[in-house]
Amino acid sequence: MAPTGDDDHYHPKDAIHASLVSGGMMAGTGLLFAAVRNSLAKTNIGPWAVFTKNGGLIAMFGAVGGVYEFTRIAAANIRERDDYINNGLGGLLGGAVLGLRTGRIPPVIGYGLTTGVVLAAYEFLGGSLAGNWAGQEVDEYERKEMLRTTRRRPIEETLSHIGEGRGIRPPGYEERRRQRIKERYGIEVNPVCADPDA
């Protein structure tokens, strides 16, 4: 059956596949953290300590990523909506898994609620840390021209801050230069014409 062109309808996603991929990526991140933790140990504990001593860190990262992604997509499939509530539910259970390492109920609830609220708020507010420029398709040249016109300063103000010379030659510079040289050194500078016909 051909698609009808109705893009407002929710299309279900495979939650198990996405959770396995996300859990694997987060386990890789956990492996990186475990390796860094192993390399910063004060005693020489060997290369396999990444898995034996810090293996819980790898498993925790993988579990948090897998549970978050599975819950987010499963909630979207059940609700048939893709919005910020799904991220909040995923963050709630992912944070709860993060709190399970402590073995106490208050951190499980606290980590779950904190992570859920933060992720739901992040998604609700646009899901971008880059600001307003991230979502807009603005030509880079037009953006820079707009910034130049709104922040342009007059040449007189710039010259008063940095002064003349060093390649900056405003109108009347040569006369002022001749006058300064004559006052300081007593030398008369005659302008030289580079035109051979003159």
N, C-alpha and C positions, 0 to 999 in steps of 0.2 A: 504494500500500500504506500502510495506516495505521500510525502508530508504535505499538510494542508497550508503551511505558511503561517500558522498561528504560533508565534514565538513567545507568547505570554504564558503558555502552558508549561508546567514544570516537567522536565525530563529526568527520570530517576537515574542515579549513578550507582556504580558498584562499590558498596561500602567496604567489603572485605578486601578487594584488590587495593583500594586507596589506603586502607589502614595498614596493609602489609608494606606498601611502598613507603608510606610516611614513617611507620615504625622502623623500617630498615634504614631510612635516611637519618632518623634521630638516633638510632643505635650507632651509626657511623659517627655522628657528632659526639655521642657518649664515648666512643672509642678514642676520638681525638682528645677529649677532656681527660680520659683515663691515662692516655699516653703522656700528656703534659704533667698530670699529677705524679705519674711514675718517674718522669725525668727530673722532677723537682724534689724528689725524696732525698732526705739527708744521708741515708745509707744506700749502699749498692744492693738493690733487691732483685736485679735481673730483669730481662725483657719480658718474661712470662708473667710477671707481677701485674702487668696491664690487665690480664684476664683473671688471675687468681686473687690478687689483692683488691683490684678496682673493678672487678667484673660486675659488681652490683650497680655501679654507676652506669655502665653500658646498658644493663638490663633496665634500669630505671628510666633512662632516656628513651630507649626503644618502646617501653610500655606506655610512657606518657604520650609519645607521638602517635602510637597506634590507637590508644584509647581515645585521644582527642579527635583524630581524623574519623574513626569509626562512628563515634557518637555524633559528630557534626553532620556527616553524610546520612547516617541512619535517621536522625531527627529531620533532616531536610526531606528525605524520602517519605517518612511518615506524615509530615505536615504538608508536603508538596509545595514548599516554599523555600527559597534560598535567601535568608535574611540574617540579621544579627542574633536572633534568638538561638539559632543553631550553633553559632560560635560560642555563645554563653553556656549552652548545655555541654558542648565539647570541652570547654575550659573548666567547667564545674567538675566533670569526671576526670579530666586529665590532671587537674590540680589535686583532686582527691587521691589519685594514684601517686602523685608526687609526695603527698603527706603520709602515705602508708609506710614510708621508710622509718618514720618516728615511732610507729607502733602505738600511737595514742589517738583518740577520737578528736579532741579539739584541734590539733594541727591538720588532720584530714579535712575537717569541715572548714577550717580557716583557709587553708591553701586552695581548696575547691572553690569556695565563694570568691576569694580574691582573684584567682585566675579567671573564673567565669565572668565576673563583673568587668575586669580589665579587657578581656578579649571581646565581650559583647559591646562595650563602650567604644573600643577601637574600630570595630566593624560598623557600628552605628554612626560614628563620626566621619566615615569616608574610607577607612582602611588604608590611609596613606600618612606617612610621616614627612613626606616631601613638601607638603603644603598645597596651595591652590594651583601652582604651575604644573603639577604632575598630571592632572586630569584634562587640562586644556591642550588643544592642538594649536599652538601658536608658533608662527614662523620665528626662528631664532633671530633673524635680521630685524624683523618688526619689533620683537621684544627689546632688543638692544637699542634700537632707535627710540623707542618709547622711554627707556631708562635714561638715555642721553638727554632727551628734551625735558624730562621732568627734573633732572639733576644737573643741568648745565649751569656753569657759573660764568659771569662776564670775564673777559680777558684782563680788564683792569684789576679785578680782585685777585686773579691768579698771579699777575705780575707783582702785585704788592706783597704777596706771600713769598714767592720764590725769587723775585728780582730779575734783572736783565742779564744778558750774557749767556754763555754756554749754549749758543745756538738760538736763543730767544732774542729776537731783534724787532721790537715794536717800532712804530713810526717815530722818527726823530732820534733813534738810538745812536747813529753815527755822530751826530752833532754833540750829544751828551757825552759820548765816549771821548771825542777829541777834547772837549772842555775838561773832563776829568784828568786826562793824560797831561794836558798843559798845566793844570793846577798842581798836580802831584810831582811831575818830573820836569816841568819846564820845557817840554818838547812840543814843537808845533807839528801836528800831523796834517799833511796836505792830502786831500782825497786824490786818488789816482784813478784815471779813467782807463778802462780796459779796451775801449773802442779805438782801433788803430786809425780810423778815419777822422777822429776828432782833433 
